[in-house]
Amino acid sequence: MFKIQTLDKIDPLGLNNFPADQYQIAPNQAAPDAIILRSYNMHNLELPASLKAVARAGAGVNNIPIDLCTEKGIVVFNTPGANANGVKELVIAGLLLSSRHIASSVEWAKTLIGQGDQVPALIEKGKKNFVGQEIQGKTLAVIGLGSIGVLVANAAHALGMKVMGYDPYISVKQALKLSNNIRLAESLESLLACADYITLNIPLTPETKGYINEEKLKLMKDGVRLLNFARGELVNNADLAVAIESGKVHRYVTDFPDEYLLKLKNVIAIPHLGASTEESETNCAIMAVDQVREYLENGNIINSVNFPHAEMERNGGRRILIANKNVPNMVSQISSILAKEHVNIDNMLNKNKKEIAYNIIDVDKETLCDTVKDRLMAIEGVFMVRIL
């Protein structure tokens, strides 16, 4: 029986994918095999020795102690693309909000309550204060062409925008989904200089923190509209405030407001609604659950942020899973120990991701001595062994 701990409210349509006869699910689960969460901050949480996997029902994983999980052999999953359509739709809404003064005009209209029959005339007189611009024919820069970025780029082009993308690490999978009408910028600098609108669709990492700063803001057109539905820390707020005051940035639309931003003029602050749709929550939960099941039951790793992608079909027998430092001579040491234990390898997969290597080994024995796991763990550099 596998034990699953939920640290947030997880969509039941996802949790129902756990077979009731094989899985026990509870928010306060003791000694869990896996944790599923959304935005819960795990950084101050003591990781139980039983924990094998953490699954984030969403894309961002900055609320999870990735390095510590890796040290303990805990595989961390996310669900890229599951909420992409929900975020894409809000980015498109952000484009319109930044162009047409929709939010401020709605608030102004409410101030006319109590004017009775005068309201229609006051509306006609006051609407001149909210003249905006159309997005058709304007240039949109899409920085980051992952699941969300590609959807945004294609949708914006369908609305008549000139769309340019920038992503030096775009995958073949995403490139195939990108419309042929989307131009790829040769450099970030040239992209920023020509864009009327800029949308950020990149992950937050130590390298991308403060990605939009004084230097990059100076490269932009005067009156640019900047959209951030990725992560708040991608933008240096102090530099942004100066750019707004000077008119360099006409509007900043963000899904990650804080008190500082709420005080700034020309900031449209949306309370983190990007993935807050019923469909997104369901899709993320289903994907997270399916990935956890595949790992716990078969050892296969899909969409991990700290371990390599590794999938191998089961042969019906026992399976050994080993995580080790990605250094020479590890496979030979593993094979030697199995040979000494008279265990024949039927099939084997070895994958690596930076400093981490992961092995899936199917063997011909139905029973394995207890000493096999102990001897494998004793290899210098091995930090996780599971036998299924």
N, C-alpha and C positions, 0 to 999 in steps of 0.2 A: 504494500500500500504506500503510494507516494503522498507526501504531505505538502500542501501548497498554502503559503501565507499571502494574503492580499493586504497591501498597505494603503490602498485607496479603494473607492467604490469602483469595481470593475463590471463592465456590462455583462449581465447574466447570460446573454446569448453567446458570449465568448466562453464564460466559465462552464456552460453546459457542454462544451466540447471535451471536458474532462470526464471520462467514464466513471460513474459513481462507484463502481465496484473496485476501481483501481486507485482512486484519488480521494483524498480528504482535504477539504478547503475551509479555511477559517481566517479571519483577520488577526487573531491572536494565536496562531498555530505554533505549537512548541516543536522545536527541532525540524524546521521545514526543509524539504529537499529543494524547493524553489520559491522565489518571491516574485509576485507580479504587482506592479505599481504603475502609477501615472506620474504625478508631480511630487509625491512624498519625498522629503529630503532624507536620504539614507546616510549622509556623511557622519552623523553622530550616532548611528545605529551599530551596535555590536553584532558582527556577522557570526551566526552560529556555525559550529563545526560541521553540521549536517548539510549546510547550504551548498548546492551544486550549480544553481543557475539563478539569474535575476533577469526578468523580462520587463522592459519598459513598454507599456502600451502607448506608444508615440515615438517620435524620432529623436528628440533631444535627450541626452543622458547625463547632463551636467549635475543632476541631483543624485548621481550614483558614484560611489568611490571606485572608479574603474581600476586604478593601479592596485589598490588593496585587494579587490576581487581577483585580479590577475595573479597576484602573489599567492593567493589561497586556492588557485585553480578553479575559480568560480567563473562560469561563462556568462557574459552579459549580452543580452539580446535587445534590439529595438525593432520597431516596425516601420521601416521606411516605405513611404508610398501609401500606407493604409489610410492616412488622413489627408493625402495630397489634394484631393478634389475640394475638400472643405476649406483648406487654406487658400487654394487657388481662387475660389469664389470670393473670399474675403479680400484678397489682394486686388481683384478686379473692382470690388466695391471701394477699396481704398483709392484706386485710380480716380474713380468718379467723385469720391468725397473730396479729394485734393483739388479737383478741377472746378466744381460747381458750387462751392460754399453751401452744400446741402445741410450740414450739421448746424452751422451758425444761423442759417436762414430759418430753419425749423424752430430753433430756440427763440429767435426774434418774433416769429409769428405768434408764439405762445404769449408774448408780452401784450398782445392786442386783446386778450380776453377782457371782457367788460366794456368794449367799445361798441357792442351791439351792431346796428345797421351800418356803422362806419367802417367795419372791418374790411369789406371788399375794396373800398376806395383807398384805405390805408395800405392794403396789400399792394395794390397797383402802384401807389406812390413810392412805397419803400423798397420794392423789388430791385430798383436800379442800384441799390447798395450791395447787391449780391451777384453782380454779373460775373460769370466765370468763363472758362474756355472749354472747347470740345477736345476730346482725346484723339479723334480721328485725324490722321496725318501727322501726329506728333511722334517723336522718337522715344521709345522706351528701351532703357538699358536693363537687361536681366542679368544680374551677377549671381552665378551659380545655376547650373543646368542639371540639377538632380530631378527627382520625381516631381517636386513642386515647380521648380523653375521652368521645366519644359512645358508643363501644363499652362503656366502663366504666359509664357512666350507665345504658344499657339493660340490661346484664347485672345490675347491682346492683338495679335495679327488679324484674327477673325473680326475684331471690332474696328479694323481699319488703321491700326497703328503701324508705324515703321519700327520693327523690333530688331534689336541687336543683342546678342548674348555673349557672355564671357565666362569661360570655365576651362582652365588649362587641364583639368582632371576629369572632364566629361567621359562617362563610360560609353562603351559601344552600344549598350542596351538603350541608354537615354538618347544618344545621338540618333539612333534609328527612329525614335519617336518624335524627334524635332522636325517641324515643318521645313521644307526646302526653302521657304520664303524668309526664314530667320537667318540673318547675317551674323557671322561670328567675328567679333572684334579681334584685331591683331594684338592689341594691348589694352590694358585697363585704362591707361592715361587717355588714349584716343577715344575710348568709349565714354568716359566721364565728360569729356569736352564737348561731345555732340548731343548728349541726352537731354530731353525735356523732362523726362521722368526716370527715376532710378529705383529699382526694387532689389532688395537684398534677399537672397535665398541660399545662404551658405551656413554651415554649422559653426557653432561657437567653439573655438579651441584657444589655447594660449596664444597661438599665432594670429588668430583673427579677432581677438579682443581689441576693441577700439579701431576696427578696420576702417571705418569712416572717421577721419580725423581732420585736423586743420589742413594738412598737406593735400589730401584728396579733395576736400571741400573747395579749395582754391582752384582746382582744375575744372570744376563744374561751371555750367552756364549760370548766369544770374537768373534768379527766379525759378530754379529747378524744384521739382516736387520729389521728395525722398520718401520711400516706403520701406518699412522694416517689419516684416511678419516672420522673421527668422528667430532672432534673439536680441534682447535689448542691449546687451553689452557689446554688440558689434559696432555701436555708434558711441563716440565720445561726446557725451551730452554737453560738456562745457564748450567744446569747439562748435557743436551744433548751435548752441544758444547765440554765439557770436555771429554765425552764418545767418541765422534767422533775423537777427537785429540789423544786419547790413543789407538784407534783401537777397543775399546769395541763395538762400533756401526760402522759397515762397510758402511751402507747406511741408510739414513732417507728419506722416501718418504712421503710427506705431501700435503694435498689439501688446506692447510691454511698458506701460506707463509706470512712472514712479512719481513721488511728490515733486521732485525738481521739474520734471517734464510737464506735470499738470499746471504748473505756475507759468509756463512759457506761452507766449502768444503764438498763433499760427501752428500750434501742435494739435493734431486730432488724435486723441488718446482712446484707443479701443481696449476694453478690459480683457485681453487675452482670449479672444473668441475664435482664433484661427481654426482649431480642431473641435470646437464646441458645437458639433452637430451630432444628432443621433446616429447618423450613418458612420461618421468618423470614429466615434467611440466604440461602436459595434465592430467595425472593421479592424481597429487596432487590437481590441480584446481578442478577437478570433485569431488574428495572426500571432499575437503573443502566446496564446494558449497552444496553438498548433506547433510553434517552434519549441516551446518548453517540453511538450509531449515527445516530439521527435528526438530531442536530446536525452531526456530521462529514459525513454524506452529503447532507443536505438543508438544513442551517442552521436547522431548526426547534428551538425552545427550549421544553422542557416540564419543569416543576418546578425552575426555577432559583431560587436564593436571592439572586442579585445582578443578574440580567438579567430583563427583562419576558418574560412568556409570549408566544410568537409562533409561530404555525403557519400555513403557507400551502401549498396543494397545488402540486406542481411542474407546469410546463407542458411539460416535456421538454427545454427549452433550457438556456442558461446562467443562473446565478443569482448575484447579487451580494449580499453580506452586509456591512452597515456598522453599527458601533457608534459612537455619538458622545455628547457632552454634550447634555443635554436643554435646548437653548436655541433661541430663535427663528431662523428663516431657514435652518435646516440642510437641510430637504427641497428647498427651491428651489435651493440651491447644488449639491446632489447632482444634481438633475434637469438643471441648466444644464450641468454638466460632461459628463453622458452625452449631451446633445443636441449639444454641440460635437464629441463623438467619433462623432456619427451613430449613436448607440445608441438605439433606440426601446424604451420601457418597456411591456411587455405587462401586467404586474401588479405591484402594490407594496403592502407592508404596513409600517406604521410604528407601533411600540408603545413605550411608555415606562414606566419604573419609577423614581420619584424623580428622581435626577440623570442617569439613563442612558436613552438612546433607542436603539432597535434597528430596523434596516430590512432587509426582505427584498425584493429587486427581481429579477423575472424579465424578461429582455430577449430581443429577437428575433434576436440575432446568435449564431452558433455560435462565432465566434472574436472575441476582444477584444484590442485592442492592449495592449501592456505598459504604455503610458502611462496607461491608464484607472485602474488601481489606484494608481499613483503620484500622479495628480492628485487622486483622492478622498482619499488619505491626507494630502495637503497642505492640505485644508480645516481651518481652525482649529476644534478641538473634536472632530474625528474621531480615534479611537484604535485602530480595528480595521477592516480591510477583508479580506474573503475572497471569492474568485471560484470558484464550483463549476462 
